[in-house]
Each structure stands twice: as C-alpha cells, then as structure tokens.
Amino acid sequence: MRFRTLLIVAVLLAGLPARAQSSLQVSPTLETAQVLGSGTVVQGAALWVHPSDPASSLLLVADNQVGLLLYRTDGTLLATQSSEGVASGVDVQERVQVTGISQSLVMVANPSLQALVAYIIDPTTLGIRGAGLSPITTQGFVPNSVAMYVSPTSGRFFAFAGSATGVVAQFELTGQVGAGGVQASLVRLFDVGDSVVGLAVDDAQGTLYVVEQGSGIWQYGAEPERGDARTLVDGVTGGGLSAPLGGVALYTASGIRGYLLAVSGGENAVRIYERAPSAHTFRGSFTVAQAGGIDPVDRPRHVVVSNQSLGTRFPLGMVAVHDGTNATGGNENFKLIPWQTIATGFATPLVVDTGNTNTPADGGTPDAGTDGGGGGPTSGLPPTGPGGSPPPGYNENGPNCYCSSVSVPGSVLLVLAGVLLLSRRRPRA
C-alpha cells in the first residue's frame, strides 16, 4: 500500500509545474568603460532614450569627482559635462516643454553648487547643454540624489532632491523651461531619518520611493500635500534587504504594470517587486555573474532599467547594474543586461512590454508577453543574435508560452490529501 501511495504521489508531482525561482544569476551582454573618478565615485545613473533612434540612447552616470558622464549603450564613453562641477545624482523626465518643443529634461544633483542643475541633450549631435533654468537651491541643503515628477492629475511639474542628512526637498517648477521664465519654489521638506541613497517616482501612480540607508525603502505620496506619511516597502530589519542599500528604479510597462527594482548591496543583488503600490509583492532577485571577459558585479549601489527598445542590442529593454569593484577595469562601471534575460529567467516569467508607458490599463498581457501599448512594437522584433536569431524568450512566431506557476494547484492538493488519507485506513478484518 505504501509503495502504491508513493507511486501515485510521484506521478502527480511529475505533472506539476516547477516552483518559481526566487533568485537567479544572469550574464551581462556588455559593460561600460570605467568611470573617470577613482574610488567610490558613482552616485547615480539614469537613461536618456533617443526620440527617433533608440540605438543612440545614452546612459547618464553621476561621477562625484568629475561630473556627468554620457555613455552609449554599447558601453563607450561619449562625453562629460564637468564645467559646472561634480554630480551626485541624475534623472531624466520625458516630454517637458522646452521653448515650445517637447524634449527630455536632464536634472543633476550638483554638490559643487549645492543645487539641482538642468540640461538638454541634442538628439542630432548628442551634445549636452544647459536648459536655460537657474540652479535650484534652498539654504543649507546639499542634494545627493534627484527624481522628477509630473502630476497625472494636475500636470504640475516637480523635482525631488535627497540629501546625506536624510532630508528630502520637493520643488515645484512653473513656467516654460528655456524661455527664461521658470520659477522654482520649495513646496515640501521632510526628514526620512538616515541618509537618502536612492529616489524614484512613479508618475502614473503619484508615488515617491525613498531609500533610507540602514532602514529600507519607503513609499510616499508624490503630491506636496501628502506630507511625511509613508509606508515601508521592504526593510533591512525583519525584511529582505541586506545593507548597504542603494538606488531604486522603475520598469514602467503599459498601464500600471511593471516592477520596482532595488539594490540590496549586502548580497550583491537586485531585488524585484511588483509595481502596484498597494502590494509590492516580491518577485525575486538576481545577481550579475561573470561572462567571458566581463567580471561579475560586486558591491553594487545603483540600478537603471527601461522597457523601451534601445536598438538591436537591447530590443526589449535594458538593465544597467553598477559594479563597485570592476575587477577587470580598475575604476567602477556598469554591466548591461537585456531585460528579457532577467524576465524569462524566473520560473514564472516577468512582463516584457515595450509599449507606451503612459497608455491606460488595457486588461493586461500575460507575463512574458509583449504589448504594443498604443504605439510600441508588437511584431518584427529585431534579432539579437547572429544570423537573424530571435531574442531570448521569443521564437519565429513571436513570444514563447510560459505556463509555469509558483504554487501547487488546489485541486491537486485535494487529490494528494485524499490519497494520503486512503493509505492510512486499515483494511477491515
């Protein structure tokens, strides 16, 4: 009887999907050239997406010894912006009206000026210039991080700045950038406790994320009237994070789908949470392993992610993870990984969505699917491999089907329970 029971259980379990991986190792496709400053100098990073030529997009890195560094997505260093001082944080806000033209605004936390400084990148020359906006300052405040926000309800434009003293300042920008009439006013100031090491804003959901060193990731309302009320997303004590902590980044798929990525430096990992602010369910974590001549990520502090196509190397989005050691290059750098490598690495795949990040919710697309999202590519995805091979997670007909699950179906559990109960019944005399 016992043998027959075990045999039945084995057959049933053999038909079950694999349990979801909670962590995985991924291999980078490329790495950037090392930063120019030596030692611990990288203080932030952001991605500027070219409006018409995705392959010409740029990774912007804040170097607190040199200034802002501009890297191509093939890893080469294109230019530096050091004329106004060093950089300790950087963010990009899309679709800002600059002298009547919708452009991307780059905001840099500049400790040399104790201010936020705005720039524009010329999409033709890829050169960087001032945006015609006076440095944004408030007395006694030295910014070490920055994140911009456009309210989805009022259209008001804000810039958040964090500091090593644990204070977050929120500024409202009014007027048109580049027209000489922009005014910046301080609308909120609150203390998170310990040093701020990361900021990110979810425009669509009006949510601000603040990483407090030694504590965890906090969720605040992004509107100025929300005050200092906050909710813990994940923590060091009693949570899944391992200090030292680092930056956060948002994979903003169409509608409100997507993920919050956070550096957990004590385990050299990046943790992934659901984007939905009511839950932030943990989906897993990943580390970046050695690949060929590229060394593994060690002591990371920052992460950047985009769901947008960045050319043939990263047709379905990219993740850039800071490497605080860079054993093969000397100074710090970033490792670059295709998003689909991470998304399809888990037993229950993550969303792969190159659609418009601001489109309304459309009922959703199954995990590891793609969604045009009002203009994004849904077919004809560019190959990543030689000879026209499809990118990972896709075949010649489109996205692969992923049917694995994180849990054992309830009906199967009932069957197993019944089998076990029957096996324990003694035969009648």
C-alpha positions in Angstrom: 0.0 0.0 0.0 2.8 2.4 1.0 4.6 1.8 -2.3 1.5 2.3 -4.3 0.8 5.6 -2.5 4.3 6.9 -3.1 4.0 5.9 -6.8 0.7 7.8 -7.2 2.2 10.9 -5.4 5.3 10.8 -7.7 3.2 10.6 -10.8 1.1 13.5 -9.7 4.1 15.6 -8.7 5.8 14.9 -12.0 3.0 16.7 -13.8 3.2 19.8 -11.7 5.0 23.0 -12.9 8.3 23.9 -11.4 8.3 26.0 -8.3 9.3 29.6 -9.1 12.9 30.6 -8.7 13.3 33.4 -6.1 16.8 34.2 -7.3 18.9 33.8 -10.4 22.3 34.6 -11.9 22.3 36.5 -15.2 25.2 37.2 -17.6 25.8 40.7 -18.9 25.9 41.4 -22.7 28.2 44.4 -22.4 29.9 46.6 -19.8 30.6 50.3 -19.9 34.0 51.8 -19.9 35.2 52.7 -16.4 34.2 56.0 -14.9 36.8 58.7 -14.7 36.9 59.3 -11.0 38.8 56.7 -8.8 37.4 55.0 -5.7 33.8 55.2 -4.7 32.5 57.9 -7.0 29.4 56.7 -8.8 26.4 58.4 -7.1 23.6 57.8 -9.5 22.6 56.9 -13.1 19.7 57.4 -15.5 18.8 56.6 -19.1 18.1 59.1 -21.8 16.1 57.5 -24.6 16.7 59.0 -28.1 13.3 60.1 -29.5 13.8 58.7 -33.0 17.0 56.4 -33.0 16.8 54.0 -30.0 20.3 52.8 -30.6 21.6 56.3 -29.9 20.2 56.4 -26.4 22.6 57.3 -23.6 23.3 56.0 -20.1 24.0 59.1 -17.8 26.3 58.5 -14.8 26.9 60.8 -11.9 30.6 60.9 -11.0 31.2 62.9 -7.8 34.8 63.6 -8.8 34.3 64.6 -12.4 30.7 65.4 -13.3 28.1 63.9 -15.5 29.3 61.1 -17.8 27.5 60.2 -21.0 27.8 56.5 -22.3 26.4 55.0 -25.4 24.5 51.7 -24.9 27.5 49.8 -26.4 29.4 50.9 -23.3 31.7 53.5 -24.8 32.1 56.9 -23.1 30.8 59.6 -25.4 31.2 62.8 -23.4 31.4 64.5 -20.0 29.7 67.5 -18.5 32.1 68.9 -15.8 32.1 72.7 -16.5 29.6 73.4 -13.6 31.0 71.0 -11.0 30.6 67.4 -9.9 27.5 65.2 -10.0 25.9 63.2 -7.2 22.6 62.2 -8.8 20.8 62.4 -12.1 17.3 61.9 -13.5 15.5 62.3 -16.8 11.9 63.5 -17.4 10.4 62.9 -20.8 8.1 65.2 -22.7 8.9 68.5 -21.0 8.0 71.6 -23.0 11.3 73.4 -23.7 10.8 76.7 -25.7 7.6 75.2 -27.2 9.2 71.8 -28.1 8.6 68.6 -26.2 12.0 67.3 -25.0 13.7 65.3 -22.3 14.9 67.3 -19.4 18.0 66.0 -17.5 18.3 67.1 -13.9 21.6 66.7 -12.0 22.2 67.0 -8.3 25.3 69.2 -8.1 27.0 69.4 -4.7 29.6 71.9 -6.0 26.8 74.4 -6.5 24.6 72.9 -3.7 21.8 72.9 -6.3 19.9 71.0 -8.9 21.0 71.9 -12.5 19.0 71.2 -15.6 20.3 70.2 -19.1 19.0 69.2 -22.5 20.6 66.6 -24.8 20.6 67.5 -28.5 19.2 64.4 -30.3 21.2 65.3 -33.5 24.6 65.8 -32.1 24.2 64.0 -28.7 25.8 67.1 -27.2 24.6 68.3 -23.8 23.8 72.0 -22.9 22.2 74.0 -20.2 18.4 74.1 -20.2 18.1 77.8 -19.5 17.0 77.2 -15.9 18.7 78.8 -12.9 20.2 76.4 -10.4 17.5 75.2 -7.9 18.7 75.7 -4.4 17.4 76.1 -0.8 19.6 77.4 2.0 21.7 74.8 3.8 20.6 71.9 1.6 23.2 69.9 -0.4 21.5 67.4 -2.8 22.9 63.9 -3.3 20.1 62.5 -5.4 17.2 63.7 -7.6 14.0 62.5 -9.2 11.4 64.4 -11.3 7.7 64.1 -11.3 4.8 65.3 -13.4 1.4 65.0 -11.6 -1.0 62.8 -13.6 -4.0 64.9 -12.3 -2.9 68.5 -12.4 0.1 68.4 -14.8 2.2 70.3 -12.2 6.0 69.7 -12.6 8.2 68.9 -9.6 11.8 67.9 -8.7 12.6 65.9 -5.6 16.1 66.1 -4.1 17.5 63.9 -1.3 20.5 64.5 1.0 23.0 62.7 3.1 21.4 64.3 6.2 18.2 62.4 5.5 16.1 65.4 4.3 14.0 65.3 1.1 13.1 68.6 -0.6 10.3 68.9 -3.2 10.4 71.9 -5.6 7.7 72.9 -8.0 8.8 74.3 -11.4 6.4 76.7 -13.1 6.7 78.5 -16.4 8.3 77.1 -19.6 11.9 75.7 -19.4 14.2 77.6 -21.8 12.1 80.7 -22.0 13.8 82.4 -19.1 10.6 82.5 -17.0 10.9 79.3 -14.9 10.4 79.7 -11.2 11.3 77.0 -8.7 9.6 77.1 -5.3 10.1 74.8 -2.3 6.7 73.1 -1.6 7.6 70.3 0.8 10.5 69.4 3.1 10.6 66.2 5.2 13.1 64.1 7.2 13.3 60.4 6.5 15.7 59.7 9.3 19.0 58.5 7.8 20.9 59.3 4.6 18.9 59.2 1.4 20.7 56.8 -1.1 18.0 56.5 -3.7 14.9 58.2 -5.2 12.4 57.2 -7.8 9.0 58.5 -8.8 6.1 56.6 -10.4 4.3 59.4 -12.4 1.3 57.4 -13.3 0.5 56.4 -9.7 1.7 59.6 -7.9 4.2 57.6 -5.8 7.6 58.6 -4.5 10.1 55.9 -3.4 12.9 56.9 -0.9 15.7 54.6 0.1 16.9 55.3 3.6 20.3 53.8 4.3 20.3 51.3 7.1 16.5 51.1 7.2 14.8 50.3 3.9 12.6 51.5 1.0 9.8 53.9 1.9 6.8 54.8 -0.2 5.5 58.4 0.0 2.8 60.2 -1.9 4.3 62.4 -4.6 1.9 65.3 -4.3 3.1 68.0 -2.0 0.1 67.9 0.3 0.8 64.3 1.2 3.3 65.4 3.9 5.5 62.9 5.5 3.1 59.9 5.7 4.9 56.8 4.5 4.7 53.0 4.1 7.5 50.5 4.3 8.0 48.6 1.0 10.9 46.4 2.3 13.4 46.8 5.1 16.7 45.6 6.5 15.5 44.5 9.9 12.9 41.8 9.5 12.8 42.3 5.7 14.5 41.0 2.7 17.0 43.8 2.1 20.7 43.5 3.0 22.7 46.6 3.8 24.4 48.6 2.4 21.4 49.7 0.4 21.5 51.6 -3.0 19.3 53.0 -5.7 15.8 52.1 -6.9 14.4 52.1 -10.5 11.0 51.5 -12.1 10.2 49.2 -15.0 7.1 51.0 -16.1 5.1 48.9 -18.6 1.9 50.0 -20.1 -1.0 50.7 -17.8 0.2 50.3 -14.2 2.1 47.0 -14.8 5.7 46.8 -14.1 8.3 46.4 -11.3 10.3 48.3 -8.7 14.0 47.2 -8.8 16.1 47.9 -5.7 19.8 47.3 -4.9 20.5 45.0 -2.0 24.2 45.6 -1.7 25.0 43.2 1.1 24.1 40.3 -1.1 25.4 41.9 -4.4 21.8 41.6 -5.7 18.9 43.5 -7.2 15.5 42.7 -5.8 12.3 42.9 -7.9 8.9 43.9 -6.6 5.5 44.3 -8.3 5.0 48.0 -9.2 1.4 48.1 -7.7 1.8 50.4 -4.7 -0.9 48.5 -2.7 1.2 45.3 -2.5 4.7 45.5 -3.9 4.8 41.7 -3.9 8.4 40.4 -4.1 9.0 38.5 -7.3 12.7 37.5 -7.0 16.2 38.8 -7.1 19.2 38.5 -9.5 22.9 38.8 -9.3 25.2 39.5 -12.3 27.7 36.8 -12.9 31.0 36.7 -14.9 30.6 36.3 -18.6 33.6 35.8 -20.8 35.9 38.8 -20.2 33.3 40.7 -18.2 33.7 40.4 -14.4 30.8 39.9 -12.0 29.0 42.7 -10.2 30.3 43.3 -6.7 29.3 46.0 -4.2 26.5 47.5 -6.4 24.9 50.8 -5.4 22.7 51.7 -8.4 20.4 50.2 -11.0 18.8 51.6 -14.1 16.0 49.9 -16.1 14.0 50.7 -19.2 11.2 48.8 -21.0 11.8 50.6 -24.3 13.7 49.2 -27.3 17.3 50.5 -27.4 18.2 49.1 -30.8 19.4 45.6 -31.8 21.5 45.0 -28.7 18.6 45.7 -26.3 15.4 45.3 -28.4 13.1 44.6 -25.4 14.6 46.9 -22.8 17.8 47.0 -20.7 19.0 46.9 -17.2 22.3 48.6 -16.1 23.8 47.5 -12.8 26.6 49.4 -11.1 29.7 47.4 -10.3 31.6 48.9 -7.3 34.7 46.8 -7.9 35.1 46.2 -11.6 38.0 43.8 -11.2 39.0 43.9 -14.8 38.8 47.6 -15.4 40.0 49.4 -12.4 37.5 52.2 -11.7 33.8 51.5 -11.2 31.5 50.8 -14.2 28.1 49.4 -15.2 27.1 45.9 -16.5 24.4 45.9 -19.2 21.8 43.1 -19.4 18.9 42.7 -21.8 15.6 42.9 -19.8 14.3 39.7 -21.3 17.3 37.7 -20.0 16.1 38.6 -16.5 12.4 38.4 -17.2 12.5 34.9 -18.7 15.0 33.6 -16.2 12.4 33.1 -13.5 10.2 30.0 -13.5 7.2 32.4 -13.5 8.4 35.0 -16.1 8.1 38.7 -15.6 6.3 41.1 -18.0 8.1 42.0 -21.2 6.4 45.1 -22.6 7.9 47.6 -25.0 4.7 49.6 -25.2 3.9 53.2 -24.4 4.4 53.6 -20.6 1.6 56.1 -20.3 -1.2 54.2 -22.0 -4.3 53.4 -19.9 -4.7 49.9 -18.5 -5.9 47.6 -21.2 -6.7 44.4 -19.3 -3.1 43.3 -19.2 -0.9 40.9 -21.1 0.2 37.6 -19.6 3.7 37.5 -18.1 6.5 37.3 -20.6 4.2 38.6 -23.4 4.5 41.8 -25.3 2.0 44.6 -25.6 2.0 47.3 -28.2 0.5 49.7 -25.6 -0.5 52.3 -28.1 2.5 52.5 -30.4 5.1 50.1 -29.2 6.3 47.3 -31.4 4.3 44.1 -31.2 5.9 42.2 -34.1 9.0 42.3 -36.2 11.2 42.4 -33.1 14.8 43.0 -34.1 17.1 40.0 -33.6 19.8 40.0 -31.0 21.9 37.0 -32.2 23.8 36.4 -35.4 22.0 35.2 -38.5 18.7 36.8 -37.5 18.0 34.6 -34.5 15.1 35.8 -32.3 15.9 37.4 -28.9 15.7 35.2 -25.8 12.1 34.5 -24.8 10.9 34.6 -28.5 10.7 32.2 -31.4 10.0 32.8 -35.1 6.3 33.1 -34.3 6.6 35.6 -31.5 6.7 35.3 -27.7 7.1 31.8 -26.2 4.4 30.5 -24.0 5.3 30.2 -20.3 2.9 28.1 -18.3 4.8 27.6 -15.1 3.3 28.5 -11.7 4.5 29.5 -8.3 2.1 27.2 -6.5 0.6 23.8 -6.5 -3.0 23.9 -7.8 -5.7 23.4 -5.1 -7.3 20.5 -7.0 -4.0 18.6 -6.9 -3.6 19.2 -3.2 -7.0 17.8 -2.6 -6.2 14.7 -4.6 -2.9 14.2 -2.7 -4.7 14.7 0.6 -7.3 12.0 -0.4 -4.6 9.6 -1.4 -2.7 10.0 1.9 -5.9 9.5 3.9 -6.8 6.4 2.0 -3.3 5.0 2.5 -3.7 5.4 6.3 -7.0 3.4 6.5 -6.5 -0.1 7.9 -8.2 -2.9 5.9 -11.2 -4.4 7.6 -10.8 -7.8 9.2 
